[in-house]
Amino acid sequence: MVHTTGASRSSWEIVVIGGSQSGLSIGYYLKEHHEDFVILNALDHPGDVWRKRWDSLRLFTPAQYDGLPGLPFMGNTGYFPSKDEMADYLDQYAVNFELPVMNGVVVTGLEKAVDGFKIKSSIGDITARQVVVASGTHPVPKIPSFARLINNHIFQIHSSEYVNPDQIADGPVLVVGAGTSGLEIAIEVSRKHVAAISGTPNFHIPDFVFNHLGGLFWWFANHIVTLQTPVGRKARKNILAHGGPLISISASDLDNAGVKRYPRVTGVVNGNPQFGGGKEEAFGSIIWATGFKPDFSWINEKITNEYGWPDTNRGISTRIEHLYFVGMPFQSGLTSGFVGGVGRDASFIANRIRHHNLN
């Protein structure tokens, strides 16, 4: 059901596009500052983006680091919440702080107007003097172009379409991509199918770090692995290129589950995936856990660099005045990519908006 907050209006000082953790976090601070704003959420509830993911998904950070500003996530220390628990939390967060969320509003375009911005949406045009884009930066599955050359009888899906092992065709399964999602899916699939994974697993943060040194790690990630330090800037390059570190799961878990490991897929031979070194092998199914690519084509202004990412200074657009972003990977540091870390970036952007409005 569409929430009717502000339904009779079509203009606000600030419009936040996106109603999941990033949009709700910036909403929390904007409300604290008594700003005139609305949050546009494309789905029926703020937590629905989590409900749409695969059945067994759990957050890769423990509950004590999964809260948004002002409301800790309930759960024992070291407990990894399920996707539905996070969805429930986000729904409750919006209610708890009485945030002005308009659900079921799909934004299709954003462009500069005479005195701010014009937003094209499923409920008509909306205007705002300032806009915060908090809709996520990875809406488009990234699948190599050679996937179309794979035999038609091989079942193929992207990890964003994966629900559970029952949807996978008979025969051996190859998961392509060794980030957190790839490892988790490969291990789950291995309980019903012969499973293999392609790629080199990312660096694993040992379990004892969170179990016994969690506070110290979070401080280190928040204050040292940031854009302000050489180690942080180096980490940013690696994370944007290869994904974040593995938490709560490691390559040894693959071995314990009997998942066979292969090098990176480099192409297709005889309709089958080919691996580094030239070997090819047939599979019944392929799950592409190859991540996503940014797509800001719906913003009808030049705001991205040659890699498709917005040109920003910690989320402040360097190309369009009064346009902001929250929820980008490594926006200010490593924890920008964690649910519990987005609040810092939201606070920074909200303070920038407040400073502008006071002057």
C-alpha positions as CSV (number, residue, x, y, z in Angstrom):
1,M,0.0,0.0,0.0
2,V,1.3,3.5,-0.8
3,H,1.9,5.6,2.2
4,T,0.1,8.9,1.8
5,T,2.5,11.2,3.5
6,G,2.5,14.4,1.5
7,A,0.4,12.9,-1.2
8,S,-1.3,16.2,-1.9
9,R,2.0,18.0,-2.4
10,S,4.3,18.0,-5.3
11,S,7.1,20.3,-4.0
12,W,9.5,20.1,-1.1
13,E,12.7,21.8,0.0
14,I,14.5,18.4,0.0
15,V,13.5,15.2,-1.8
16,V,15.3,12.0,-0.8
17,I,15.2,9.3,-3.5
18,G,15.4,5.9,-2.0
19,G,13.7,4.5,1.2
20,S,16.0,1.8,2.5
21,Q,18.8,2.2,5.1
22,S,20.5,5.1,3.3
23,G,17.3,7.1,2.7
24,L,16.0,6.5,6.2
25,S,19.4,7.5,7.8
26,I,19.5,10.8,6.0
27,G,15.8,11.2,6.9
28,Y,16.6,10.8,10.6
29,Y,19.0,13.7,10.5
30,L,16.9,15.9,8.3
31,K,14.1,15.6,10.7
32,E,16.4,16.4,13.6
33,H,17.2,19.6,11.8
34,H,13.5,20.4,11.2
35,E,13.9,20.4,7.4
36,D,11.1,20.2,4.9
37,F,11.6,16.9,3.1
38,V,10.1,13.7,1.8
39,I,11.5,10.2,1.2
40,L,10.4,8.5,-2.0
41,N,10.5,4.7,-1.8
42,A,9.9,2.6,-4.9
43,L,8.7,-0.4,-3.0
44,D,5.7,-1.0,-0.8
45,H,7.7,-0.8,2.5
46,P,11.1,0.5,3.4
47,G,12.4,-3.0,4.2
48,D,11.2,-4.7,1.0
49,V,14.6,-4.4,-0.8
50,W,15.9,-6.9,1.8
51,R,12.8,-9.2,1.6
52,K,13.5,-9.6,-2.2
53,R,16.9,-11.3,-1.6
54,W,17.6,-15.0,-1.3
55,D,15.8,-17.0,1.4
56,S,18.7,-17.8,3.7
57,L,20.6,-14.5,3.4
58,R,22.0,-13.1,6.7
59,L,23.9,-9.8,7.2
60,F,27.6,-10.3,7.2
61,T,28.1,-7.9,10.2
62,P,26.8,-8.8,13.7
63,A,23.7,-7.2,15.2
64,Q,25.7,-4.8,17.4
65,Y,26.9,-3.0,14.2
66,D,23.7,-3.1,12.2
67,G,21.7,-0.2,13.7
68,L,20.9,3.0,12.0
69,P,21.2,6.4,13.8
70,G,19.1,6.6,17.0
71,L,17.9,3.0,17.1
72,P,20.2,0.1,17.9
73,F,19.4,-3.2,16.2
74,M,18.1,-5.6,18.8
75,G,20.0,-8.9,19.0
76,N,22.7,-10.6,21.0
77,T,26.4,-9.7,20.4
78,G,27.7,-11.8,17.6
79,Y,24.3,-12.6,16.2
80,F,24.0,-12.2,12.4
81,P,20.4,-11.0,11.5
82,S,18.4,-12.6,8.7
83,K,17.3,-10.5,5.7
84,D,13.7,-10.5,7.0
85,E,14.8,-9.3,10.5
86,M,16.6,-6.4,8.8
87,A,13.5,-5.7,6.7
88,D,11.3,-5.6,9.8
89,Y,13.8,-3.3,11.5
90,L,13.8,-0.8,8.6
91,D,10.0,-0.8,8.6
92,Q,9.9,-0.1,12.3
93,Y,12.6,2.5,12.0
94,A,10.4,4.6,9.7
95,V,7.5,4.2,12.0
96,N,9.5,4.9,15.2
97,F,10.8,8.2,14.0
98,E,7.6,9.1,12.0
99,L,9.7,9.7,8.8
100,P,7.8,11.2,5.9
101,V,8.1,8.2,3.5
102,M,6.0,7.9,0.3
103,N,6.0,4.2,-0.6
104,G,5.3,2.9,-4.1
105,V,6.7,6.0,-5.8
106,V,9.1,5.0,-8.7
107,V,11.5,7.8,-9.8
108,T,12.3,7.7,-13.5
109,G,14.1,10.9,-14.1
110,L,15.9,13.8,-12.4
111,E,17.0,17.1,-14.1
112,K,17.9,20.6,-13.2
113,A,15.0,23.2,-13.1
114,V,14.9,26.9,-12.8
115,D,15.0,26.9,-9.0
116,G,16.2,23.5,-8.1
117,F,15.3,20.1,-9.6
118,K,12.4,18.4,-11.4
119,I,11.8,14.7,-10.5
120,K,9.8,12.6,-12.9
121,S,7.9,9.8,-11.0
122,S,5.1,7.4,-11.2
123,I,2.8,9.9,-9.4
124,G,3.8,12.8,-11.7
125,D,6.4,15.5,-11.6
126,I,7.9,16.6,-8.2
127,T,10.1,19.6,-7.6
128,A,12.7,20.2,-5.0
129,R,15.4,22.8,-4.2
130,Q,17.8,20.0,-3.1
131,V,17.9,16.3,-3.8
132,V,19.6,13.4,-2.0
133,V,20.0,10.3,-4.1
134,A,19.9,7.3,-1.7
135,S,18.6,4.7,-4.1
136,G,21.7,2.5,-4.2
137,T,24.3,2.5,-6.9
138,H,24.2,-1.1,-8.1
139,P,20.8,-1.7,-9.8
140,V,22.2,-3.5,-12.9
141,P,23.5,-7.0,-12.7
142,K,27.1,-7.3,-14.1
143,I,27.3,-10.4,-16.3
144,P,30.2,-10.9,-18.8
145,S,29.2,-10.5,-22.5
146,F,30.4,-14.0,-23.4
147,A,27.6,-15.5,-21.2
148,R,25.4,-15.3,-24.3
149,L,27.6,-17.9,-26.0
150,I,27.0,-20.6,-23.3
151,N,25.0,-23.6,-24.4
152,N,21.2,-22.9,-24.2
153,H,20.6,-26.0,-22.1
154,I,22.8,-24.6,-19.3
155,F,20.5,-22.8,-16.8
156,Q,21.9,-19.3,-16.0
157,I,20.8,-16.7,-13.4
158,H,22.4,-13.8,-11.7
159,S,22.7,-13.9,-7.9
160,S,20.1,-11.2,-7.7
161,E,17.6,-13.7,-9.1
162,Y,18.7,-16.5,-6.8
163,V,16.2,-17.6,-4.2
164,N,17.1,-21.1,-3.0
165,P,18.7,-24.4,-4.3
166,D,15.3,-25.7,-5.4
167,Q,15.2,-23.4,-8.4
168,I,18.5,-24.8,-9.8
169,A,18.4,-27.3,-12.5
170,D,19.7,-30.9,-12.1
171,G,23.5,-31.4,-12.6
172,P,26.6,-29.7,-11.4
173,V,26.4,-26.0,-10.5
174,L,29.1,-23.4,-11.1
175,V,29.0,-20.2,-9.1
176,V,31.1,-17.5,-10.8
177,G,32.4,-14.9,-8.3
178,A,34.1,-15.4,-5.0
179,G,32.9,-12.5,-2.9
180,T,30.6,-12.9,0.1
181,S,27.5,-13.6,-2.0
182,G,29.3,-16.1,-4.2
183,L,30.6,-18.1,-1.3
184,E,27.3,-18.2,0.6
185,I,25.4,-19.3,-2.4
186,A,27.9,-22.0,-3.4
187,I,27.9,-23.5,0.0
188,E,24.1,-23.5,0.2
189,V,23.8,-25.0,-3.3
190,S,26.3,-27.7,-2.4
191,R,23.8,-29.2,0.0
192,K,21.7,-30.3,-2.9
193,H,24.0,-30.3,-5.9
194,V,27.6,-30.9,-6.9
195,A,28.9,-27.3,-6.6
196,A,32.0,-25.4,-7.8
197,I,33.1,-21.8,-7.6
198,S,35.2,-19.7,-9.9
199,G,37.5,-17.0,-8.7
200,T,39.8,-16.1,-5.9
201,P,38.1,-15.4,-2.6
202,N,38.5,-12.0,-1.1
203,F,40.5,-11.3,2.1
204,H,38.8,-12.8,5.1
205,I,38.5,-10.9,8.4
206,P,38.9,-13.7,11.0
207,D,35.9,-14.4,13.1
208,F,37.7,-13.7,16.4
209,V,38.1,-10.1,15.2
210,F,34.4,-9.5,15.5
211,N,33.9,-12.0,18.4
212,H,36.6,-10.6,20.6
213,L,37.9,-7.4,19.0
214,G,34.7,-6.0,17.5
215,G,34.9,-2.6,19.0
216,L,38.5,-2.2,18.1
217,F,37.9,-3.3,14.5
218,W,34.9,-1.0,14.1
219,W,37.0,1.9,15.4
220,F,39.8,1.1,13.1
221,A,37.5,0.8,10.1
222,N,35.7,4.0,11.0
223,H,38.8,6.1,11.7
224,I,41.7,4.6,9.8
225,V,40.3,2.9,6.7
226,T,39.0,6.2,5.3
227,L,39.5,8.6,2.4
228,Q,41.6,10.7,4.8
229,T,44.4,8.2,5.1
230,P,46.9,6.5,2.7
231,V,45.8,3.0,3.9
232,G,42.2,3.9,3.3
233,R,42.7,5.3,-0.2
234,K,44.6,2.1,-1.1
235,A,41.8,0.0,0.4
236,R,39.2,1.9,-1.6
237,K,40.8,1.1,-4.9
238,N,40.9,-2.6,-4.0
239,I,37.3,-2.7,-2.7
240,L,35.8,-0.9,-5.7
241,A,37.7,-3.2,-8.0
242,H,37.2,-6.5,-6.2
243,G,34.6,-6.1,-3.5
244,G,34.7,-5.9,0.2
245,P,36.4,-8.3,2.7
246,L,34.8,-11.6,3.7
247,I,33.2,-11.5,7.1
248,S,31.6,-14.5,8.8
249,I,32.6,-16.8,5.9
250,S,35.9,-17.8,4.3
251,A,37.5,-20.0,1.7
252,S,37.9,-22.8,4.2
253,D,34.1,-23.0,4.5
254,L,34.1,-23.8,0.8
255,D,36.5,-26.7,1.3
256,N,34.5,-28.0,4.3
257,A,31.3,-28.0,2.2
258,G,33.0,-29.9,-0.6
259,V,32.8,-27.0,-3.1
260,K,35.4,-27.4,-5.9
261,R,37.4,-24.4,-6.7
262,Y,38.3,-23.2,-10.2
263,P,40.2,-20.2,-11.5
264,R,38.5,-17.2,-13.0
265,V,36.2,-17.8,-16.0
266,T,37.8,-16.2,-19.0
267,G,35.5,-17.1,-21.9
268,V,33.4,-19.8,-23.6
269,V,34.6,-22.9,-25.5
270,N,32.2,-25.3,-27.2
271,G,29.4,-23.7,-25.3
272,N,31.0,-24.3,-21.9
273,P,32.8,-21.9,-19.5
274,Q,36.5,-21.7,-20.0
275,F,38.8,-21.1,-17.0
276,G,42.2,-19.4,-16.7
277,G,44.7,-21.9,-18.0
278,G,42.4,-23.0,-20.9
279,K,40.4,-25.7,-19.2
280,E,36.7,-26.0,-20.1
281,E,34.0,-27.9,-18.3
282,A,30.3,-28.5,-18.6
283,F,27.8,-27.6,-15.9
284,G,24.0,-27.9,-15.6
285,S,23.7,-24.4,-14.1
286,I,25.7,-21.3,-13.7
287,I,25.0,-18.6,-11.1
288,W,26.7,-15.3,-11.9
289,A,27.7,-13.8,-8.5
290,T,29.6,-11.2,-10.4
291,G,28.1,-8.1,-8.7
292,F,26.5,-5.1,-10.1
293,K,27.4,-2.0,-12.1
294,P,26.3,1.6,-11.4
295,D,23.6,3.1,-13.5
296,F,22.8,6.7,-13.1
297,S,21.4,7.2,-16.6
298,W,18.0,8.2,-15.1
299,I,19.7,11.4,-13.9
300,N,19.5,13.7,-17.0
301,E,22.6,15.6,-16.1
302,K,26.3,14.9,-16.5
303,I,27.2,13.8,-13.0
304,T,29.4,10.7,-13.5
305,N,33.0,10.1,-14.3
306,E,34.4,7.7,-16.9
307,Y,33.8,4.7,-14.7
308,G,30.1,5.5,-14.2
309,W,30.3,6.8,-10.6
310,P,29.1,10.2,-9.5
311,D,31.9,12.8,-9.1
312,T,31.5,13.8,-5.5
313,N,33.3,15.0,-2.4
314,R,32.1,12.6,0.3
315,G,28.7,12.4,-1.4
316,I,28.4,16.1,-2.4
317,S,28.2,16.4,-6.2
318,T,31.1,18.3,-7.6
319,R,29.2,18.9,-10.8
320,I,25.6,19.9,-9.8
321,E,25.0,22.2,-6.8
322,H,22.6,21.0,-4.2
323,L,22.8,17.4,-5.4
324,Y,23.9,14.8,-2.9
325,F,24.5,11.1,-2.6
326,V,24.3,8.7,0.4
327,G,25.0,4.9,0.3
328,M,27.8,4.7,-2.1
329,P,30.6,2.2,-1.5
330,F,33.5,3.7,0.4
331,Q,31.8,7.1,0.4
332,S,33.9,8.2,3.3
333,G,35.5,4.9,4.4
334,L,35.2,1.1,4.6
335,T,32.1,1.2,6.9
336,S,30.2,3.2,4.3
337,G,29.4,-0.2,2.7
338,F,28.0,-1.6,6.0
339,V,24.4,-1.0,7.2
340,G,25.7,0.3,10.5
341,G,28.2,2.7,8.8
342,V,25.9,4.6,6.5
343,G,24.8,6.9,9.4
344,R,28.1,8.7,9.4
345,D,27.8,9.7,5.7
346,A,24.1,10.6,6.2
347,S,25.0,12.9,9.1
348,F,27.7,14.6,7.0
349,I,25.4,15.3,4.1
350,A,22.5,16.4,6.4
351,N,24.9,18.9,8.2
352,R,26.0,20.2,4.8
353,I,22.4,20.8,3.8
354,R,21.6,22.5,7.1
355,H,24.6,24.7,6.8
356,H,23.4,25.8,3.3
357,N,19.9,26.4,4.5
358,L,21.1,28.6,7.4
359,N,23.1,30.8,5.1
